Amino acid sequence: MGDIIIEDQKYSFKDIQSGNWPEQKSYFEASLLFCREWLNGKDTFELKTSGSTGIPKAIQVRRAQMVSSAKATGDFFEVQPHQHLLCCLNTAMIAGKMMLVRAMEWNSILHLVDPTSHPLMGFPSNQTFDFAAMVPLQLEACLESEKTKKLLNQIKNLIIGGAPVSPPLRKKASLLTMDLFQTYGMTETVSHIALANLKDSGQLTYQTLPGVRIRQTSDQRLQINTAMANEAWILTNDIVEIKSETSFIWKGRADFTINSGGLKIQPEEVEARIVETVHQFFPSLRFFVGSRPDAKLGQKLILILEGKEETQYKAENLLSILKDMLPKYQKPKEIHFMAPFVETASGKVNRLETVKKLLGE
């Protein structure tokens, strides 16, 4: 059996199964209690969805689903027993819980740390990991320090989830020597069902995990069938391009699609094209492409930046450059500033509510 290491203290799975550990602070205590339930055979767990497009909800997930997910990821990465794993994600959410499950199912040595923005800072420079998971914010923070950048390169396989990796971050991360993947998944599928190599050039192409089937609806939305979701076809809100029976390109969310002059536009694709240019003018501001009603077009594209209104000249100059670099139907017609953006319960930008607030609805 494996072990969990917390602040240099090692606890065997046998000790955890019997509840034999000293008092811990609440975060570590909750994580160990989950592991104890798992090791003692608990069959059903309640998880909360992230709330990316609505109010978070509680769902019941069976043990068999989580086992299937761990097995598929283990098979993809050819994980061996007693390898070193890093869990630096919040174990109250599915991504963090699945790191605990993987460690127990793979008989691994799991290093459990607080889910901070600098998860590697407390490790010695010679520490190595065979597998870890992070969010983009953590990856970016680790790239800022030579010490943590070195530790990143000592992770054999790193998966990034929770939000898409931005083009500038992807460019910086491509210089790393370790294997780096963006995940695609949701709570309902018990973590990720597909992975894309972030170091490949061009558009990210997601490869499904073993045992995952995919198909597409007439409106280009992705459907997923897998043991991780009780073998039922799940209809997602994601617009995709199917490349093969086991691969696809993610284009954006169906609920964010903008219909301008009869043309359907995925704002995420526009944002990927303009991010470097926007950050040349406003390097520290979050932004997204939204829409507002228009008598002629139905909806017209607008660029919304998080912050106080800047000089009119600066905004107009950016808008002029964007109009020159983008196809006609993808050009934002206006720039707006608003602070703060409305966020979901998990800290992601709630685009639809932010636009409503901007427009005074």
C-alpha positions as CSV (number, residue, x, y, z in Angstrom):
1,M,0.0,0.0,0.0
2,G,1.0,3.6,-0.4
3,D,1.4,6.7,1.8
4,I,0.3,10.3,2.2
5,I,2.9,12.8,3.2
6,I,1.7,16.0,4.9
7,E,4.3,18.6,6.1
8,D,7.1,16.0,6.1
9,Q,5.0,13.5,8.1
10,K,4.2,10.2,6.4
11,Y,0.9,8.3,7.0
12,S,0.4,4.9,5.5
13,F,-2.9,4.0,3.9
14,K,-3.2,1.3,6.7
15,D,-2.9,4.1,9.4
16,I,-5.5,6.2,7.5
17,Q,-7.9,3.4,7.1
18,S,-7.9,2.8,10.9
19,G,-8.1,6.6,11.6
20,N,-4.6,6.6,13.2
21,W,-3.3,10.1,12.7
22,P,-2.7,13.1,14.9
23,E,-5.0,16.1,14.9
24,Q,-4.7,18.1,11.6
25,K,-5.8,21.5,10.5
26,S,-9.3,21.4,9.0
27,Y,-8.2,21.1,5.3
28,F,-5.9,18.1,5.8
29,E,-8.4,16.6,8.3
30,A,-11.2,16.7,5.7
31,S,-8.9,15.1,3.1
32,L,-7.8,12.3,5.4
33,L,-11.4,11.6,6.4
34,F,-12.4,11.2,2.8
35,C,-9.4,8.8,2.3
36,R,-10.5,6.8,5.3
37,E,-14.1,6.5,3.9
38,W,-12.6,5.4,0.6
39,L,-10.3,2.8,2.1
40,N,-13.1,1.4,4.2
41,G,-15.2,0.8,1.1
42,K,-17.7,3.7,1.0
43,D,-19.7,3.3,-2.2
44,T,-21.4,6.7,-2.8
45,F,-20.0,10.3,-2.5
46,E,-21.7,13.7,-2.8
47,L,-19.8,16.2,-5.0
48,K,-20.5,19.8,-6.0
49,T,-20.4,20.9,-9.6
50,S,-18.2,23.9,-10.2
51,G,-20.9,26.4,-11.1
52,S,-19.2,27.4,-14.4
53,T,-22.5,28.2,-16.1
54,G,-25.0,28.4,-13.2
55,I,-25.5,27.7,-9.5
56,P,-23.3,24.8,-8.2
57,K,-25.4,21.7,-7.4
58,A,-24.7,18.6,-5.4
59,I,-24.6,15.3,-7.3
60,Q,-24.2,11.7,-6.2
61,V,-21.2,9.9,-7.6
62,R,-20.6,6.1,-7.3
63,R,-17.3,4.6,-6.3
64,A,-17.2,2.6,-9.5
65,Q,-17.2,5.8,-11.6
66,M,-14.2,7.2,-9.7
67,V,-12.4,3.9,-10.0
68,S,-13.0,4.0,-13.8
69,S,-11.7,7.5,-14.0
70,A,-8.5,6.7,-12.0
71,K,-7.9,3.5,-14.1
72,A,-8.3,5.4,-17.4
73,T,-5.8,8.1,-16.4
74,G,-3.4,5.5,-15.0
75,D,-3.6,3.6,-18.3
76,F,-3.1,6.7,-20.4
77,F,0.1,7.7,-18.4
78,E,1.2,4.1,-17.8
79,V,1.5,4.8,-14.0
80,Q,3.3,2.2,-11.9
81,P,2.8,1.5,-8.1
82,H,4.7,3.6,-5.5
83,Q,5.3,6.6,-7.8
84,H,5.3,10.1,-6.3
85,L,2.2,12.2,-6.8
86,L,1.5,15.8,-5.9
87,C,-2.0,17.0,-4.8
88,C,-2.1,20.8,-4.7
89,L,-5.8,21.2,-5.7
90,N,-8.7,21.8,-3.4
91,T,-9.8,18.3,-2.3
92,A,-13.3,19.7,-1.6
93,M,-13.8,19.7,-5.4
94,I,-13.7,16.8,-7.8
95,A,-10.2,17.5,-9.3
96,G,-8.6,17.4,-5.8
97,K,-10.7,14.4,-4.7
98,M,-9.6,12.5,-7.7
99,M,-6.0,13.1,-6.9
100,L,-6.6,11.4,-3.6
101,V,-8.5,8.5,-5.3
102,R,-5.7,8.1,-7.9
103,A,-3.1,7.8,-5.1
104,M,-5.1,5.1,-3.3
105,E,-6.0,3.2,-6.5
106,W,-2.5,3.4,-7.9
107,N,-0.8,2.6,-4.5
108,S,1.2,5.8,-4.8
109,I,3.1,8.1,-2.5
110,L,1.0,11.3,-2.4
111,H,2.4,14.6,-1.2
112,L,-0.6,16.6,0.0
113,V,-0.2,20.4,0.3
114,D,-2.4,23.4,0.7
115,P,-4.0,24.5,-2.6
116,T,-2.1,27.8,-2.8
117,S,-1.0,29.7,-5.9
118,H,2.7,28.6,-5.2
119,P,2.3,24.9,-4.6
120,L,6.0,24.0,-5.2
121,M,7.6,26.7,-3.1
122,G,8.0,24.5,0.1
123,F,9.8,21.6,-1.6
124,P,13.6,21.1,-1.8
125,S,15.2,21.7,-5.2
126,N,15.8,17.9,-5.8
127,Q,12.1,16.9,-5.3
128,T,10.7,14.9,-8.2
129,F,7.1,13.9,-9.0
130,D,5.8,11.4,-11.4
131,F,2.3,12.9,-11.7
132,A,0.6,16.2,-10.6
133,A,-2.4,18.4,-11.4
134,M,-2.6,22.1,-11.3
135,V,-4.8,25.0,-12.5
136,P,-3.4,27.7,-14.9
137,L,-2.9,30.2,-12.1
138,Q,-0.6,27.8,-10.3
139,L,1.4,26.9,-13.5
140,E,1.9,30.6,-14.2
141,A,3.1,31.3,-10.6
142,C,5.5,28.4,-10.7
143,L,7.1,29.8,-14.0
144,E,7.9,33.1,-12.3
145,S,10.6,31.6,-9.9
146,E,13.7,29.9,-11.0
147,K,13.4,27.4,-8.1
148,T,9.8,26.4,-8.9
149,K,10.4,26.4,-12.6
150,K,13.2,23.9,-12.0
151,L,10.8,21.8,-9.9
152,L,8.1,22.0,-12.6
153,N,10.6,20.4,-15.0
154,Q,11.1,17.6,-12.5
155,I,7.4,16.6,-12.8
156,K,7.2,13.7,-15.3
157,N,3.5,14.3,-16.2
158,L,1.6,17.5,-15.3
159,I,-2.1,18.0,-16.2
160,I,-3.7,21.4,-16.2
161,G,-7.5,21.9,-15.6
162,G,-10.1,24.1,-14.2
163,A,-9.8,26.7,-17.1
164,P,-8.2,26.8,-20.5
165,V,-4.5,27.7,-20.6
166,S,-4.2,31.1,-22.3
167,P,-2.0,31.4,-25.5
168,P,0.7,33.5,-23.7
169,L,0.9,31.0,-20.8
170,R,1.0,28.1,-23.3
171,K,3.8,29.8,-25.1
172,K,5.9,30.1,-21.9
173,A,5.0,26.6,-20.8
174,S,6.1,25.1,-24.1
175,L,9.7,25.7,-23.1
176,L,9.4,23.3,-20.2
177,T,11.0,19.8,-20.8
178,M,8.4,17.8,-19.0
179,D,5.1,16.4,-20.4
180,L,2.2,18.9,-20.1
181,F,-1.5,18.4,-20.8
182,Q,-4.7,20.4,-20.8
183,T,-7.7,18.4,-19.5
184,Y,-11.2,18.3,-20.7
185,G,-13.9,17.1,-18.3
186,M,-16.6,18.0,-15.7
187,T,-17.9,16.9,-12.4
188,E,-20.5,14.8,-14.1
189,T,-17.8,12.7,-15.8
190,V,-15.8,12.5,-12.6
191,S,-12.8,14.6,-13.7
192,H,-11.3,14.6,-17.2
193,I,-12.3,12.4,-20.1
194,A,-9.7,13.8,-22.6
195,L,-6.3,15.3,-22.7
196,A,-4.5,17.7,-25.1
197,N,-0.7,18.1,-25.4
198,L,0.0,21.7,-24.6
199,K,3.4,21.5,-26.2
200,D,1.9,20.6,-29.7
201,S,1.8,23.5,-32.1
202,G,-1.5,24.8,-33.5
203,Q,-5.0,24.2,-32.1
204,L,-5.2,21.9,-29.2
205,T,-6.5,18.5,-30.1
206,Y,-8.0,16.4,-27.3
207,Q,-7.4,12.7,-27.2
208,T,-10.0,10.7,-25.2
209,L,-9.0,8.4,-22.4
210,P,-9.4,4.6,-22.9
211,G,-13.0,3.6,-22.8
212,V,-14.5,7.0,-23.7
213,R,-16.8,7.3,-26.7
214,I,-17.7,10.7,-28.2
215,R,-20.2,12.0,-30.8
216,Q,-21.6,15.3,-32.0
217,T,-25.2,16.7,-32.2
218,S,-26.6,18.5,-35.2
219,D,-25.7,21.8,-33.5
220,Q,-22.1,20.7,-32.9
221,R,-22.4,20.0,-29.2
222,L,-20.3,17.2,-27.8
223,Q,-21.8,14.1,-26.3
224,I,-19.8,11.7,-24.1
225,N,-20.4,8.1,-23.1
226,T,-18.1,6.4,-20.5
227,A,-18.1,4.2,-17.5
228,M,-17.1,7.3,-15.5
229,A,-20.7,8.6,-16.2
230,N,-22.5,5.3,-15.7
231,E,-22.4,4.5,-19.4
232,A,-25.0,7.1,-20.2
233,W,-24.7,9.6,-23.1
234,I,-24.1,13.1,-21.5
235,L,-24.9,16.1,-23.6
236,T,-22.5,18.9,-23.0
237,N,-22.7,22.6,-23.7
238,D,-19.4,22.5,-25.6
239,I,-19.1,23.3,-29.3
240,V,-16.5,21.0,-30.8
241,E,-15.0,19.8,-34.1
242,I,-14.7,16.0,-34.1
243,K,-11.4,14.9,-35.7
244,S,-11.7,11.1,-35.2
245,E,-13.5,8.6,-33.0
246,T,-11.1,9.4,-30.3
247,S,-10.2,13.1,-30.8
248,F,-11.8,16.5,-31.0
249,I,-11.0,20.3,-31.0
250,W,-12.8,22.4,-28.4
251,K,-14.2,25.6,-29.9
252,G,-16.2,27.2,-27.0
253,R,-19.4,27.1,-25.0
254,A,-22.8,26.9,-26.7
255,D,-24.3,29.2,-24.1
256,F,-21.7,31.9,-25.1
257,T,-22.3,31.6,-28.8
258,I,-23.0,35.0,-30.4
259,N,-25.3,35.3,-33.4
260,S,-24.3,38.5,-35.3
261,G,-25.9,39.2,-38.7
262,G,-26.8,35.5,-39.0
263,L,-23.3,34.3,-38.3
264,K,-22.5,32.2,-35.2
265,I,-19.3,33.3,-33.5
266,Q,-17.5,31.6,-30.6
267,P,-16.1,34.4,-28.5
268,E,-13.4,32.0,-27.1
269,E,-11.9,31.7,-30.5
270,V,-11.8,35.5,-31.0
271,E,-10.2,35.9,-27.5
272,A,-7.4,33.4,-28.3
273,R,-6.5,35.5,-31.4
274,I,-6.4,38.8,-29.6
275,V,-5.1,38.1,-26.1
276,E,-1.5,39.1,-26.8
277,T,-2.6,42.4,-28.5
278,V,-5.0,43.3,-25.7
279,H,-2.4,42.7,-23.1
280,Q,0.0,44.9,-24.9
281,F,-2.4,47.8,-24.1
282,F,-3.8,46.5,-20.8
283,P,-1.4,43.9,-19.4
284,S,-3.0,43.3,-16.1
285,L,-6.7,43.3,-17.0
286,R,-9.0,40.3,-17.4
287,F,-11.2,40.5,-20.5
288,F,-13.7,38.6,-22.6
289,V,-15.7,39.1,-25.8
290,G,-19.4,39.5,-25.3
291,S,-22.3,41.0,-27.1
292,R,-25.1,43.6,-26.8
293,P,-28.4,43.9,-28.7
294,D,-28.2,45.6,-32.1
295,A,-31.1,46.6,-34.3
296,K,-29.3,45.7,-37.6
297,L,-27.1,42.7,-36.5
298,G,-29.3,41.2,-33.8
299,Q,-26.1,41.0,-31.6
300,K,-22.9,43.0,-32.0
301,L,-19.6,42.0,-30.5
302,I,-18.1,44.0,-27.7
303,L,-14.8,43.7,-25.8
304,I,-15.2,44.0,-22.0
305,L,-12.2,44.6,-19.8
306,E,-12.1,44.4,-16.0
307,G,-11.1,47.8,-14.6
308,K,-11.8,51.5,-14.5
309,E,-12.3,53.2,-17.8
310,E,-9.0,54.1,-19.4
311,T,-8.1,57.0,-21.7
312,Q,-10.4,57.1,-24.7
313,Y,-7.4,57.3,-27.0
314,K,-5.8,54.1,-25.7
315,A,-9.1,52.2,-26.1
316,E,-9.7,53.5,-29.6
317,N,-6.2,52.7,-30.7
318,L,-6.7,49.1,-29.5
319,L,-10.0,48.8,-31.2
320,S,-8.5,50.1,-34.5
321,I,-5.7,47.5,-34.4
322,L,-8.2,44.7,-33.6
323,K,-10.4,45.7,-36.6
324,D,-7.3,45.4,-38.9
325,M,-6.3,42.0,-37.6
326,L,-9.6,40.2,-37.4
327,P,-12.1,39.0,-40.0
328,K,-15.0,41.3,-40.5
329,Y,-17.5,39.2,-38.6
330,Q,-15.2,38.8,-35.6
331,K,-14.4,42.5,-35.0
332,P,-15.5,43.9,-31.7
333,K,-17.6,47.1,-32.4
334,E,-17.0,48.7,-28.9
335,I,-14.8,48.5,-25.9
336,H,-16.3,48.7,-22.4
337,F,-14.7,48.7,-18.9
338,M,-16.3,47.3,-15.8
339,A,-15.0,46.3,-12.4
340,P,-15.3,43.9,-10.8
341,F,-16.5,41.1,-13.1
342,V,-19.2,38.9,-11.7
343,E,-17.8,35.5,-10.8
344,T,-19.1,32.0,-10.3
345,A,-18.9,30.2,-7.0
346,S,-15.6,28.6,-8.1
347,G,-14.0,32.0,-9.1
348,K,-14.5,31.9,-12.8
349,V,-15.8,34.9,-14.8
350,N,-19.6,34.7,-15.2
351,R,-19.8,36.1,-18.6
352,L,-23.6,36.3,-19.0
353,E,-24.2,38.0,-15.6
354,T,-21.3,40.4,-16.2
355,V,-22.8,41.5,-19.5
356,K,-26.2,42.0,-17.8
357,K,-24.6,44.1,-15.1
358,L,-22.7,46.1,-17.7
359,L,-26.0,46.8,-19.7
360,G,-27.9,47.6,-16.5
361,E,-30.3,44.7,-16.9
